Amino acid sequence: MLIRHAVLQDGTFVNLRIDGGSVAAMGTELPARPGETVIDARGGALLPGLHDHHLHLLALATSLESLRCGPPQVSTAEELRHRLAERSRATAGEQDQDWIRGIGYHESVAGEIDRRWLDRVVPSRPVRIQHRSGRLWVINSRGLERLCSPTAAATMAQAPQSEELATGRIFDADSWLRERLGGHPPSLGHASAVLASHGITGVTDASARNTRCDYEHFAEVAARDGLLQRLVVMGDASLDAVAPTEHVRRGPTKIYLRESALPVAEQLFATITHSHAAGRTVAIHCVTETEVVFAAAAIAEAGCQPGDRIEHASVAPPDVVALLAGQGLTVVTQPNFIRERGDAYLADVLARERPWLYRGRGFLDAGIRLAAGTDAPLGDPNPWLAMQAAVDRRTLNGRMLGEDESLSPEEALSLFSGDPLAPGRGANRIAPGSTADFCVLDRPWSAARENLAATRVSATVQGGRLVWQG
């Protein structure tokens, strides 16, 4: 493959030849060979392929077939009622018993909706709506009847509490839902193509519930060319002994902390110690200040390994930043939430905490290795929107949130680069011999950096294969 008329990030014009999955040659004069695939970049930037360091692949695949029920697509109760009723009418008939599945709900739309609220809107179809936090499902009466019927799939997962079934507001029940619903994992083809269209050549699935079975499923899909990205899979201790494949590797042990139900310190310490002994780092989900401090203390006790990371670090005042820097921890953040949820943060988060939300500059200035993911489907999977939010720190309504945390466009781009098993340690380079994972933009970097959100990818190359072309 030959990429012609491209511009590197430093403004150098270049032609680049790919052979066997790596860069074979670079120069200003590289004539095309007979039968060689040629991509004309037309003066667009040639960049290393992007890596989303934190998303949820199966959930993203499912979400693309789901109804959006929260901001920015839905902002009021009337809009939500209209969308649900419209979906019910559009799929009526032979599919009357099929689920209506919604995602991304937030209380700013219609408050704390429950089964009775949903019953009034869609009384005859099973409905389940996921809160944007990922923890809460709201299910109507028809849906609960389906899930609790004697004919539903048998389950070993713990059933929801009786009060949750009474309201239809069910927390932390993904395993129960998955087992009661039965069925097969969603196809990853559409989700993978969407990611490729944004220039993403690698992703890290950060789902805490991933087991060896999930890893083997991903490896099987990748083996039959069902994935256009290289994949790192986080998960539990059952991944300790899995073998890497050409496109799928084992990632850190994922530990999910929740301030309302923190484990005893010795338990967390034991999990970290076991992970390190198995040759794995840890990635600890922390969205509150208390969770970050608790996690950092446990890692300090166990001993920090290079690559140990805090996911989100959503609220990080100066003393927390100093604690993370002192431990040598990496932070994987989600600047897209400033854009997507910033207006709600300005309304709901205490004023004294707002400067410390999803920080950028503060982490880098403290010497903390920093990378980013979109948390898709909980966030928009377009990394260019996340990069722009890291630069301008503006909400969807154009309001500023944490102006002092702004990054340069180059720093924002590097958040989605680097070694996925050692994020935040520098961007990938384009040089002879390097892996041929690239994205070609529709404009040179000098123009793209002025408005990252408007940037479009014209071609994506992964492992020397053209996997997407716009």
Rosetta blueprint (number, residue, H / E / L):
1 M L
2 L E
3 I E
4 R E
5 H E
6 A E
7 V E
8 L L
9 Q L
10 D L
11 G L
12 T L
13 F E
14 V E
15 N E
16 L E
17 R E
18 I E
19 D E
20 G L
21 G L
22 S E
23 V E
24 A E
25 A E
26 M E
27 G E
28 T L
29 E L
30 L L
31 P L
32 A L
33 R L
34 P L
35 G L
36 E L
37 T L
38 V E
39 I E
40 D E
41 A L
42 R L
43 G L
44 G L
45 A E
46 L E
47 L E
48 P E
49 G L
50 L E
51 H E
52 D E
53 H E
54 H E
55 L E
56 H L
57 L H
58 L H
59 A H
60 L H
61 A H
62 T H
63 S H
64 L L
65 E L
66 S L
67 L E
68 R E
69 C L
70 G L
71 P L
72 P L
73 Q L
74 V L
75 S L
76 T L
77 A H
78 E H
79 E H
80 L H
81 R H
82 H H
83 R H
84 L H
85 A H
86 E H
87 R H
88 S H
89 R H
90 A H
91 T L
92 A L
93 G L
94 E L
95 Q L
96 D L
97 Q L
98 D L
99 W L
100 I E
101 R E
102 G E
103 I E
104 G E
105 Y E
106 H L
107 E H
108 S H
109 V H
110 A H
111 G L
112 E L
113 I L
114 D L
115 R H
116 R H
117 W H
118 L H
119 D H
120 R H
121 V H
122 V L
123 P L
124 S L
125 R L
126 P L
127 V E
128 R E
129 I E
130 Q E
131 H E
132 R L
133 S L
134 G L
135 R L
136 L E
137 W E
138 V E
139 I E
140 N L
141 S H
142 R H
143 G H
144 L H
145 E H
146 R H
147 L H
148 C H
149 S L
150 P L
151 T L
152 A L
153 A L
154 A L
155 T L
156 M L
157 A L
158 Q L
159 A L
160 P L
161 Q L
162 S H
163 E H
164 E H
165 L H
166 A H
167 T H
168 G L
169 R E
170 I E
171 F E
172 D L
173 A L
174 D H
175 S H
176 W H
177 L H
178 R H
179 E H
180 R H
181 L H
182 G L
183 G L
184 H L
185 P L
186 P L
187 S L
188 L L
189 G H
190 H H
191 A H
192 S H
193 A H
194 V H
195 L H
196 A H
197 S H
198 H L
199 G L
200 I E
201 T E
202 G E
203 V E
204 T E
205 D E
206 A L
207 S L
208 A L
209 R L
210 N L
211 T L
212 R H
213 C H
214 D H
215 Y H
216 E H
217 H H
218 F H
219 A H
220 E H
221 V H
222 A H
223 A H
224 R L
225 D L
226 G L
227 L L
228 L L
229 Q L
230 R E
231 L E
232 V E
233 V E
234 M E
235 G E
236 D L
237 A H
238 S H
239 L H
240 D L
241 A L
242 V L
243 A L
244 P L
245 T L
246 E L
247 H L
248 V E
249 R E
250 R E
251 G E
252 P E
253 T E
254 K E
255 I E
256 Y E
257 L L
258 R L
259 E H
260 S H
261 A H
262 L L
263 P L
264 V L
265 A H
266 E H
267 Q H
268 L H
269 F H
270 A H
271 T H
272 I H
273 T H
274 H H
275 S H
276 H H
277 A H
278 A L
279 G L
280 R L
281 T L
282 V E
283 A E
284 I E
285 H E
286 C E
287 V L
288 T L
289 E H
290 T H
291 E H
292 V H
293 V H
294 F H
295 A H
296 A H
297 A H
298 A H
299 I H
300 A H
301 E H
302 A H
303 G L
304 C L
305 Q L
306 P L
307 G L
308 D L
309 R E
310 I E
311 E E
312 H E
313 A L
314 S L
315 V E
316 A L
317 P L
318 P H
319 D H
320 V H
321 V H
322 A H
323 L H
324 L H
325 A H
326 G H
327 Q H
328 G L
329 L L
330 T E
331 V E
332 V E
333 T E
334 Q L
335 P L
336 N H
337 F H
338 I H
339 R H
340 E H
341 R H
342 G H
343 D H
344 A H
345 Y H
346 L H
347 A H
348 D H
349 V L
350 L L
351 A L
352 R L
353 E L
354 R H
355 P H
356 W H
357 L E
358 Y L
359 R L
360 G L
361 R H
362 G H
363 F H
364 L H
365 D H
366 A L
367 G L
368 I L
369 R L
370 L E
371 A E
372 A E
373 G L
374 T L
375 D L
376 A L
377 P L
378 L L
379 G L
380 D L
381 P L
382 N L
383 P H
384 W H
385 L H
386 A H
387 M H
388 Q H
389 A H
390 A H
391 V H
392 D H
393 R L
394 R E
395 T L
396 L L
397 N L
398 G L
399 R L
400 M E
401 L L
402 G L
403 E H
404 D H
405 E H
406 S L
407 L L
408 S L
409 P H
410 E H
411 E H
412 A H
413 L H
414 S H
415 L L
416 F L
417 S L
418 G L
419 D L
420 P L
421 L L
422 A L
423 P L
424 G L
425 R L
426 G L
427 A L
428 N L
429 R L
430 I L
431 A L
432 P L
433 G L
434 S L
435 T E
436 A L
437 D L
438 F E
439 C E
440 V E
441 L E
442 D L
443 R L
444 P L
445 W H
446 S H
447 A H
448 A H
449 R L
450 E L
451 N L
452 L H
453 A H
454 A H
455 T L
456 R L
457 V E
458 S E
459 A E
460 T E
461 V E
462 Q E
463 G L
464 G L
465 R E
466 L E
467 V E
468 W E
469 Q E
470 G L
